[in-house]
Amino acid sequence: MNLESVRNYQELAVWDQIKVVAARYPLLSGNPDLVSDVACVALNSLKPRYIKHNVDMHFFETSSERIRNEAAVRVAVEAAFEFVSRRTDRASTCRRN
């Protein structure tokens, strides 16, 4: 049994979307720990989709499912950036006071 080949397809989709959105959040995107937090928040809000190979998703997923999943990833990443940004702002304010 080789479990090393199994992974969550959403991880790559989330990282790709983070790269697209990160420029709008320079205070977060400059901090690898915060970017990882964004990825975790986004991934936890998405249904995992386990695959062995990227081609597996293209074979089993219809075009309408692919479009819905891409939209869900965009929404999840945007919401995650906002969530982590708010939490980071709040923590910074608390430290200053």
C-alpha positions as CSV (number, residue, x, y, z in Angstrom):
1,M,0.0,0.0,0.0
2,N,1.4,3.4,-1.0
3,L,-0.4,6.3,0.7
4,E,2.4,8.7,-0.3
5,S,0.9,9.1,-3.7
6,V,-2.5,10.2,-2.3
7,R,-3.1,13.9,-1.8
8,N,-5.9,16.5,-1.6
9,Y,-6.4,18.1,-5.0
10,Q,-7.7,21.2,-3.2
11,E,-4.2,22.0,-1.9
12,L,-2.8,22.8,-5.3
13,A,-5.9,24.8,-6.3
14,V,-5.7,26.8,-3.0
15,W,-2.0,27.5,-3.4
16,D,-2.5,28.6,-7.0
17,Q,-5.4,31.0,-5.9
18,I,-3.3,32.3,-3.0
19,K,-0.6,33.4,-5.5
20,V,-3.3,35.3,-7.5
21,V,-4.8,37.0,-4.4
22,A,-1.6,37.6,-2.3
23,A,-0.6,40.9,-4.0
24,R,-3.8,42.5,-2.5
25,Y,-2.6,41.5,1.0
26,P,1.1,42.6,1.2
27,L,1.1,42.6,5.0
28,L,0.1,38.9,5.0
29,S,1.8,37.7,1.9
30,G,5.3,38.8,3.2
31,N,4.9,36.4,6.2
32,P,5.1,32.7,5.3
33,D,3.4,31.7,8.6
34,L,0.4,33.9,7.8
35,V,0.2,32.6,4.2
36,S,0.2,29.1,5.7
37,D,-2.6,30.2,8.0
38,V,-4.6,31.4,5.0
39,A,-4.1,28.1,3.2
40,C,-5.3,26.2,6.3
41,V,-8.4,28.3,6.7
42,A,-9.3,28.0,3.1
43,L,-8.6,24.2,2.9
44,N,-10.7,23.6,6.1
45,S,-13.7,25.3,4.4
46,L,-13.5,23.1,1.3
47,K,-14.5,19.6,0.8
48,P,-11.3,17.5,0.3
49,R,-10.9,15.8,-3.0
50,Y,-8.3,13.0,-2.8
51,I,-6.4,12.0,-5.9
52,K,-3.3,10.1,-6.9
53,H,-2.7,12.1,-10.1
54,N,-4.0,15.5,-11.4
55,V,-5.4,13.7,-14.4
56,D,-7.7,11.9,-12.1
57,M,-9.7,15.0,-11.4
58,H,-10.0,15.9,-15.1
59,F,-11.2,12.4,-15.8
60,F,-13.8,12.1,-13.1
61,E,-15.0,15.8,-12.9
62,T,-17.4,17.3,-15.3
63,S,-16.8,20.8,-16.7
64,S,-19.7,22.2,-14.5
65,E,-18.2,20.5,-11.4
66,R,-14.8,22.0,-12.3
67,I,-16.3,25.5,-12.6
68,R,-18.1,25.2,-9.3
69,N,-15.0,23.9,-7.6
70,E,-12.9,26.8,-9.0
71,A,-15.4,29.3,-7.8
72,A,-15.5,27.6,-4.3
73,V,-11.7,27.8,-4.1
74,R,-11.8,31.5,-5.1
75,V,-14.4,32.3,-2.4
76,A,-12.6,30.2,0.2
77,V,-9.2,31.9,-0.4
78,E,-10.7,35.4,-0.4
79,A,-12.5,34.6,2.9
80,A,-9.4,33.1,4.4
81,F,-7.3,36.2,3.5
82,E,-10.0,38.4,5.1
83,F,-10.2,36.2,8.2
84,V,-6.5,36.0,8.8
85,S,-6.1,39.8,8.0
86,R,-8.8,40.7,10.6
87,R,-7.2,38.4,13.2
88,T,-3.8,39.8,12.5
89,D,-5.0,43.4,12.7
90,R,-6.7,42.6,16.0
91,A,-3.6,41.0,17.5
92,S,-1.5,43.9,16.4
93,T,-3.9,46.4,18.1
94,C,-3.9,44.3,21.3
95,R,-0.1,44.3,21.4
96,R,0.1,48.1,21.0
97,N,-2.3,48.8,23.8
